[in-house]
């Protein structure tokens, strides 16, 4: 692929932690922290796409509610939907 993986990871980490709503900051931040170093290049690209979706639709998708966006059937979206958030400090 024609991009720098380290730069992409930094962008993903930043974007997952600074969403606009605290709830999504925590959820996506924890999700990204857990999986970022296990993902393939293609999965990282899919994660970047996921992070470009607005918080309301992501929240609804995570909670298996109706969304205004059609979500692709890929590894990242499945991981995200199956992710169990725990607020451990």
Helices and strands as residue ranges (DSSP letters): H 5-17, H 22-35, H 41-51, H 55-62, H 75-82
